[in-house]
Amino acid sequence: MSYFVVDVESDDQSPAIGSMVSFGVVMVSDQTKTFYGKTKPITESFNPEALAISGFTREEHEGFDEPNEVMISFDKWLSEVNINGRPVFISDNPAFDWQWINYYFHKYLGRNPFGYSARRIGDLFCGMLKDATKNSEWKRKLRKTKHTHNPVDDARGNAEALVAMKKMGLKINF
């Protein structure tokens, strides 16, 4: 089983009311293996403030690839690079990121190769320190790649943090 850090940018808070703009994925064990998807909107509604975080305009977003094609490509990429069993989804905020990926996989492929769950980096870090108040400290201390809202950059920084946590003693095999 391989760990994949995923980061999503969207134009609203939920796939029930908005669309995924882009997402980045980094394989933790080999960070040269990345996936970047940009999907055109699936709804007419969007929150301009949320979209602005991605750095894209609505017109640019409307010119992105068809979501079904992106998700098919993502699924193919996952099956090519994943090692031994079901891939593991890990994120800075899976309550946000996982909902988008899960929805789009089910909408366009009828299944989610990650299954029903995800792991949260901040919770792993808090567990290592035995202190639930240190939820965001890992971002400042362990990331090397700057947080830019480019989802591949953000996923890469989070993967770097996981590698650093393993060096600190986290028992994790990726």
C-alpha positions as CSV (number, residue, x, y, z in Angstrom):
1,M,0.0,0.0,0.0
2,S,1.3,3.4,-1.0
3,Y,0.5,6.7,0.7
4,F,-0.6,9.6,-1.5
5,V,-0.9,13.2,-0.2
6,V,-3.8,15.0,-1.8
7,D,-4.6,18.7,-1.9
8,V,-7.7,20.2,-3.6
9,E,-8.6,23.7,-4.7
10,S,-12.3,24.4,-5.3
11,D,-14.7,27.2,-6.0
12,D,-16.9,26.6,-3.0
13,Q,-17.2,24.7,0.3
14,S,-18.7,21.4,-0.9
15,P,-19.3,19.4,-4.1
16,A,-23.0,19.8,-3.3
17,I,-22.8,23.5,-4.2
18,G,-19.6,24.0,-6.1
19,S,-16.9,22.5,-8.3
20,M,-13.4,21.2,-7.9
21,V,-11.0,23.5,-9.6
22,S,-7.7,21.6,-9.4
23,F,-6.0,18.9,-7.3
24,G,-2.5,17.7,-6.7
25,V,-1.3,14.4,-5.6
26,V,2.2,13.3,-4.5
27,M,3.3,9.8,-3.7
28,V,5.1,10.0,-0.4
29,S,7.6,7.3,-1.0
30,D,8.7,8.7,-4.4
31,Q,7.9,12.4,-4.5
32,T,8.9,12.7,-8.2
33,K,5.6,10.8,-8.9
34,T,2.9,13.5,-9.0
35,F,-0.5,14.0,-10.5
36,Y,-2.1,17.4,-11.3
37,G,-5.7,17.6,-12.5
38,K,-7.7,20.7,-13.5
39,T,-11.4,20.1,-13.9
40,K,-14.0,22.4,-15.5
41,P,-17.0,23.3,-13.4
42,I,-19.9,20.9,-12.9
43,T,-22.2,23.5,-11.4
44,E,-23.3,27.0,-12.4
45,S,-22.9,28.4,-8.9
46,F,-19.6,29.3,-7.4
47,N,-18.1,31.5,-4.6
48,P,-15.8,34.1,-6.2
49,E,-13.8,34.3,-2.9
50,A,-13.2,30.6,-2.8
51,L,-12.3,30.5,-6.5
52,A,-9.8,33.3,-6.0
53,I,-7.8,31.2,-3.6
54,S,-6.9,28.9,-6.5
55,G,-5.5,31.8,-8.5
56,F,-7.8,31.1,-11.5
57,T,-10.6,33.1,-13.0
58,R,-14.0,31.6,-13.8
59,E,-13.2,31.9,-17.5
60,E,-10.0,29.9,-17.0
61,H,-11.8,27.4,-14.9
62,E,-14.4,26.9,-17.6
63,G,-11.6,26.0,-20.0
64,F,-10.2,23.2,-17.9
65,D,-10.5,19.5,-18.8
66,E,-13.7,17.5,-18.6
67,P,-13.9,16.0,-15.0
68,N,-14.6,12.5,-16.2
69,E,-11.4,12.5,-18.3
70,V,-9.3,13.8,-15.4
71,M,-10.7,11.3,-13.0
72,I,-10.1,8.4,-15.5
73,S,-6.5,9.6,-15.9
74,F,-6.0,10.0,-12.2
75,D,-7.4,6.4,-11.6
76,K,-5.0,5.1,-14.3
77,W,-2.0,6.9,-12.8
78,L,-2.9,5.6,-9.3
79,S,-3.0,2.0,-10.5
80,E,0.3,2.4,-12.3
81,V,2.3,3.9,-9.3
82,N,0.6,2.3,-6.3
83,I,2.4,-0.6,-4.7
84,N,0.8,-3.5,-2.9
85,G,-2.9,-3.0,-2.1
86,R,-5.3,-0.1,-1.8
87,P,-3.7,3.4,-1.9
88,V,-4.0,5.4,1.2
89,F,-5.3,9.0,1.0
90,I,-3.6,11.4,3.4
91,S,-4.1,15.1,3.6
92,D,-3.8,18.3,5.7
93,N,-7.6,18.4,5.8
94,P,-9.3,15.3,4.6
95,A,-12.7,16.6,5.7
96,F,-12.3,19.0,2.8
97,D,-10.0,17.3,0.3
98,W,-11.4,13.8,0.5
99,Q,-15.0,14.9,0.0
100,W,-14.1,16.3,-3.4
101,I,-12.0,13.4,-4.6
102,N,-14.6,10.9,-3.3
103,Y,-17.5,12.7,-4.9
104,Y,-15.7,13.1,-8.3
105,F,-14.5,9.4,-8.3
106,H,-18.1,8.2,-7.5
107,K,-19.7,10.5,-10.0
108,Y,-17.4,9.7,-12.9
109,L,-16.1,6.2,-12.1
110,G,-18.7,4.8,-9.8
111,R,-16.0,3.9,-7.1
112,N,-13.2,5.5,-5.1
113,P,-9.9,3.6,-5.3
114,F,-9.0,5.1,-1.9
115,G,-12.0,3.4,-0.3
116,Y,-13.9,4.9,2.6
117,S,-11.3,6.7,4.7
118,A,-8.4,9.1,4.8
119,R,-5.7,10.1,7.3
120,R,-5.0,13.5,8.6
121,I,-1.4,14.7,9.0
122,G,-2.1,17.0,11.9
123,D,-3.6,14.2,13.9
124,L,-0.6,12.0,13.4
125,F,1.7,14.9,14.5
126,C,-0.5,15.6,17.6
127,G,-0.3,11.9,18.5
128,M,3.4,11.8,18.2
129,L,3.7,14.8,20.6
130,K,0.8,13.6,22.8
131,D,-0.6,17.1,22.6
132,A,-3.8,17.8,20.6
133,T,-3.1,21.6,20.7
134,K,-0.1,21.2,18.3
135,N,-2.5,20.8,15.3
136,S,-0.7,23.2,12.9
137,E,2.8,23.2,14.3
138,W,4.0,20.6,11.8
139,K,3.3,23.0,8.9
140,R,5.8,25.6,10.2
141,K,8.4,23.1,11.3
142,L,8.4,20.2,8.9
143,R,7.4,21.5,5.4
144,K,10.2,22.5,3.0
145,T,8.1,23.5,0.0
146,K,6.3,26.8,0.4
147,H,2.5,26.7,0.7
148,T,1.4,28.4,-2.6
149,H,-2.2,27.1,-3.2
150,N,-0.8,25.2,-6.2
151,P,-2.1,21.8,-5.1
152,V,1.0,19.9,-6.2
153,D,3.3,22.3,-4.2
154,D,1.0,22.0,-1.2
155,A,0.8,18.2,-1.4
156,R,4.6,18.0,-1.8
157,G,5.1,20.1,1.3
158,N,2.8,17.9,3.2
159,A,4.6,14.8,1.9
160,E,7.9,16.3,3.1
161,A,6.4,16.7,6.5
162,L,5.4,13.1,6.6
163,V,8.9,12.0,5.8
164,A,10.2,14.2,8.6
165,M,7.7,12.7,11.0
166,K,8.9,9.2,10.1
167,K,12.5,10.4,10.8
168,M,11.2,11.6,14.2
169,G,9.9,8.2,15.0
170,L,6.4,7.9,13.4
171,K,5.9,4.2,12.6
172,I,4.6,4.4,9.0
173,N,5.5,2.4,6.0
174,F,5.3,4.2,2.7
